[in-house]
């Protein structure tokens, strides 16, 4: 059980390191819209996933029924298309630090969703660390709305915070349902499930092409578009393919209540990349928010380490 927990946490850290890149891309490509970023990223994700699955496509597709394809469609919509539309808008309007810290509330939401799972810790024992996480997110809102270094007006920052909460909601539902499907189909590897999700996401991204690129393509020269597609391809490969593979592996090794806590590493890496890009140190409020979030998550993780049967129950689901 302890080896499962250690391996699962290791996979969660790796996923967070790669996923943190998705917060940086909207800042690097600030002159492009969130719709363009989403369409390009997931078109690239779909192409890469199709190439990787091509050698065994027939054998794998033959094991999927209508229920699995429908699940892949709504998981792709929730966890990829909608999530990144909200996230990219939030980063551009409210800033990368504020957005990543709000997404850091995912451990709270996912833990609440998994509180009734067999083998899960009682919610009452998690209330104190979850309260720390909520305090951290509250500080984020104060910081974002009063940020002196912000380049957008108050209304735009507020809209950005709403988009961040929209990203939080869509990814929370995705995380819970994806974990359920991984447990339901243990015969399909977590990596193959991620690639299948990528192919379906790429198909859905085709619907974004016309609204994304029929307008707003002026003002960018050839070097801008080269950089745009290079960043989109890099995010697709490292965040969507590699990062998702690590995450699905973590989801199989950890109980849902602990899987949610692993999102904190995405937050930490996103903050690190964002501060490096902006070439600034975090403000006092940001430091306090980070301390609250990290302390709450580590507290939750320590409670799970003492709860030996949880990982085994999850692995056998």
C-alpha positions in Angstrom: 0.0 0.0 0.0 2.8 2.5 0.9 4.6 1.7 -2.4 1.4 2.5 -4.2 1.1 5.8 -2.4 4.7 6.7 -3.1 4.5 5.8 -6.8 1.2 7.6 -7.1 2.5 10.8 -5.5 5.6 10.6 -7.7 3.4 10.4 -10.8 1.3 13.3 -9.5 4.3 15.5 -9.1 5.5 14.7 -12.6 2.0 15.5 -14.0 2.0 18.8 -12.2 5.4 19.8 -13.6 4.2 19.2 -17.1 0.7 20.7 -16.5 2.2 23.9 -15.1 3.2 24.7 -18.7 -0.5 25.3 -19.7 -0.6 28.4 -17.5 2.5 29.8 -19.1 1.4 29.5 -22.7 -1.4 32.2 -22.5 1.2 34.6 -21.2 3.8 33.8 -23.8 1.1 34.1 -26.5 -0.8 37.0 -25.0 -1.6 38.5 -28.4 -3.6 35.4 -29.4 -7.1 34.7 -28.1 -8.1 31.9 -25.7 -10.1 30.3 -28.5 -7.1 30.2 -30.8 -4.9 28.7 -28.1 -7.4 26.0 -27.3 -8.1 25.1 -30.9 -4.4 24.9 -31.7 -3.4 23.0 -28.6 -6.0 20.3 -29.0 -5.6 19.9 -32.7 -1.9 19.2 -32.1 -2.9 16.9 -29.2 -5.2 14.9 -31.4 -2.6 14.5 -34.2 0.1 13.3 -31.8 -2.3 10.9 -30.0 -3.4 9.5 -33.3 0.1 8.9 -34.4 1.0 7.1 -31.1 -2.1 4.9 -31.2 -2.0 4.1 -34.9 -0.1 0.8 -34.6 -2.7 -0.7 -32.3 -5.8 1.3 -33.2 -7.9 -1.5 -34.5 -7.3 -3.8 -31.5 -8.0 -1.0 -29.0 -11.0 0.5 -30.7 -12.6 -2.9 -30.9 -12.7 -3.1 -27.1 -14.7 0.2 -26.8 -18.5 0.4 -26.8 -20.9 3.2 -27.2 -20.7 4.0 -23.5 -16.9 4.4 -23.6 -17.0 6.7 -26.7 -19.7 8.9 -25.0 -17.6 9.0 -21.9 -14.5 10.0 -23.8 -16.5 12.8 -25.6 -17.8 14.4 -22.4 -14.5 13.9 -20.6 -12.7 15.6 -23.5 -15.1 18.5 -23.5 -15.0 19.0 -19.8 -11.4 18.3 -19.0 -9.8 19.8 -22.1 -11.9 22.1 -24.4 -13.9 24.0 -21.8 -11.3 23.8 -19.1 -8.6 25.4 -21.3 -10.9 28.0 -22.7 -11.7 29.2 -19.2 -8.1 28.8 -18.0 -6.5 30.7 -20.9 -9.0 33.6 -20.5 -8.4 33.7 -16.8 -4.6 33.9 -17.2 -4.8 36.7 -19.7 -7.4 38.7 -17.7 -6.6 38.0 -14.1 -3.0 36.9 -14.3 -1.2 33.5 -14.0 -0.6 33.6 -10.3 -4.3 34.2 -9.4 -5.5 31.6 -11.9 -3.2 28.9 -10.8 -4.0 29.5 -7.1 -7.7 29.3 -7.7 -7.2 26.0 -9.6 -5.3 25.0 -6.5 -8.8 24.7 -4.9 -9.3 21.5 -6.9 -8.0 19.4 -4.0 -10.9 20.7 -1.9 -13.5 20.0 -4.5 -12.3 16.6 -5.5 -11.8 15.6 -1.9 -15.4 16.5 -1.1 -16.5 14.5 -4.2 -14.6 11.4 -3.1 -15.5 11.6 0.6 -18.1 8.8 0.3 -15.8 6.4 -1.6 -15.1 3.1 0.1 -11.9 3.4 2.2 -11.9 7.2 2.0 -11.1 9.2 5.1 -14.0 10.7 7.0 -14.7 14.3 5.9 -14.6 15.4 9.5 -10.9 14.5 9.8 -10.1 16.6 6.7 -11.9 19.8 7.7 -9.0 21.6 9.2 -6.6 21.2 6.2 -9.4 21.9 3.8 -10.1 25.1 5.7 -6.5 26.2 5.1 -6.9 25.7 1.4 -10.1 27.8 1.4 -8.3 30.5 3.2 -5.5 30.5 0.6 -8.0 30.8 -2.2 -9.7 33.7 -0.4 -6.4 35.5 -0.2 -6.0 35.0 -4.0 -9.2 36.9 -4.7 -8.1 39.8 -2.6 -4.6 39.9 -4.2 -6.0 39.6 -7.8 -8.5 42.4 -7.4 -6.0 44.8 -5.7 -2.9 43.8 -7.7 -0.8 46.9 -8.4 1.2 45.1 -11.2 -1.9 44.1 -13.1 -2.3 45.4 -16.7 -6.1 45.1 -16.9 -8.9 47.0 -15.3 -10.9 45.8 -12.3 -13.9 44.5 -14.4 -11.6 42.5 -16.6 -9.8 41.0 -13.6 -13.1 40.1 -12.0 -14.2 38.4 -15.2 -10.8 36.5 -15.2 -11.5 35.3 -11.7 -14.9 34.0 -12.8 -13.3 32.2 -15.7 -10.8 30.6 -13.2 -13.7 29.3 -11.2 -15.3 28.0 -14.4 -12.0 26.1 -15.1 -12.1 24.8 -11.6 -15.7 23.5 -12.0 -15.1 21.8 -15.3 -11.9 20.1 -14.3 -13.3 19.0 -11.0 -16.1 17.1 -12.7 -13.6 15.7 -15.2 -11.3 14.5 -12.5 -13.9 12.6 -10.6 -15.5 11.0 -13.7 -12.2 10.2 -15.3 -11.1 8.4 -12.2 -14.3 6.4 -12.2 -13.8 5.3 -15.8 -10.2 4.3 -15.2 -11.4 2.1 -12.4 -14.2 0.7 -14.5 -11.9 -0.3 -17.4 -8.7 -1.6 -15.8 -8.0 -3.6 -19.0 -7.2 -0.3 -20.8 -3.9 1.2 -19.8 -3.9 4.7 -18.4 -1.7 5.9 -21.2 -4.0 4.4 -23.9 -7.0 6.1 -22.2 -5.2 9.4 -22.3 -4.4 9.0 -26.0 -8.0 8.0 -26.8 -9.1 11.2 -24.9 -6.6 13.1 -27.1 -8.1 11.7 -30.3 -11.6 12.6 -29.3 -10.4 16.1 -28.1 -8.8 16.7 -31.5 -12.0 15.8 -33.2 -13.9 18.3 -31.0 -11.2 20.9 -31.6 -12.1 20.9 -35.3 -15.3 22.6 -34.4 -13.3 25.5 -33.0 -11.2 26.1 -36.1 -13.6 28.4 -38.0 -14.6 30.6 -35.1 -11.0 30.7 -33.8 -9.2 31.5 -37.0 -11.8 33.2 -39.3 -11.4 36.5 -37.4 -8.5 38.0 -35.5 -5.7 36.5 -37.6 -4.5 39.9 -38.8 -1.6 41.7 -37.1 0.6 38.6 -36.8 3.5 38.0 -39.1 5.1 34.7 -40.0 7.4 34.6 -37.0 4.4 35.1 -34.7 2.5 32.2 -36.2 5.6 30.0 -36.1 6.0 30.7 -32.4 2.2 30.2 -31.9 2.2 26.7 -33.4 5.5 25.8 -31.8 4.2 26.6 -28.3 0.8 24.9 -29.1 2.6 21.7 -30.2 4.9 21.8 -27.1 2.0 22.2 -24.7 0.1 19.4 -26.5 3.0 17.0 -26.3 4.3 17.7 -22.8 1.1 18.7 -21.0 -1.6 16.8 -22.8 0.3 13.6 -23.8 3.0 13.2 -21.2 1.3 15.0 -18.3 -2.0 13.2 -18.8 -0.2 9.8 -18.9 1.4 10.6 -15.5 -1.9 11.8 -14.1 -3.9 8.7 -15.2 -1.2 6.5 -13.6 -1.5 8.5 -10.4 -5.3 8.2 -10.5 -5.0 4.4 -10.6 -2.5 4.2 -7.7 -4.2 6.7 -5.3 -7.6 7.1 -3.7 -9.8 9.9 -5.2 -9.5 12.0 -2.0 -5.7 11.9 -2.3 -5.6 12.2 -6.1 -7.3 15.6 -5.8 -4.5 16.7 -3.5 -1.9 16.1 -6.3 -3.3 19.1 -8.2 -1.3 21.3 -5.8 1.9 20.4 -7.7 0.4 21.9 -10.9 -0.3 25.0 -8.9 3.2 25.2 -7.6 4.9 24.7 -10.9 2.5 27.1 -12.6 3.5 29.7 -10.0 7.2 29.0 -10.5 6.9 29.3 -14.3 4.7 32.4 -14.1 7.0 34.3 -11.6 10.0 33.5 -13.8 8.2 34.7 -16.9 7.1 37.9 -15.2 10.5 38.3 -13.6 9.2 39.2 -10.2 8.9 37.8 -6.7 5.5 36.9 -5.2 3.7 39.5 -3.2 3.2 39.0 0.6 -0.4 38.0 0.0 0.6 35.5 -2.7 3.2 34.0 -0.3 0.6 33.7 2.4 -1.8 32.1 0.0 0.8 29.6 -1.2 1.7 28.7 2.4 -2.0 28.0 3.2 -2.6 25.9 0.1 0.6 23.8 0.4 0.2 23.3 4.1 -3.4 22.2 3.7 -2.5 19.7 1.0 0.5 18.3 2.8 -1.6 17.9 5.9 -4.2 16.0 3.9 -1.5 13.8 2.4 0.0 13.0 5.8 -3.5 11.9 7.0 -3.8 9.6 4.0 -0.4 8.0 4.7 -1.6 6.9 8.0 -4.8 5.5 6.5 -3.2 2.3 5.1 -6.3 0.6 3.5 -7.3 3.5 1.3 -4.9 3.0 -1.5 -5.6 -0.7 -1.7 -9.4 -0.1 -1.9 -8.8 2.3 -4.7 -6.5 0.0 -6.6 -9.1 -2.8 -6.5 -12.0 -0.6 -7.5 
